[in-house]
């Protein structure tokens, strides 16, 4: 049986004091994450011309979570976050494919150098 910590959602929308009716302004809490994902997501979001503001923080070094704030011009912040996550995933897949290709090339080159 899973513990209550494992059942906790990985992503949630934080309740803020401002009006929650405006879907263009959201603070997301990403559990079990740190600066690695926070900085990469911030980078992807800032590149989006529809994003007015994006920032993240780690509330406390002993907590495994980040708070990600997104403010957009027109699109809902949730939609912009989904787009950024998809773009980041595609970028990571490209990097892994490129790395695998180069490792294979290096190994083949090393074998040819040994036989020469």
Secondary structure, 3 states (H helix, E strand, C coil): CCCHHHHCCCEEECCCCCCCCCCCEEEEEEECCCHHHHHHHHHHHHCCCCEEEEEEECCCCCCCEEEEEEEECCCCHHHHHHHHHHHHHHHHHHHHHHHHHHHHHHHHHHHHHHHC
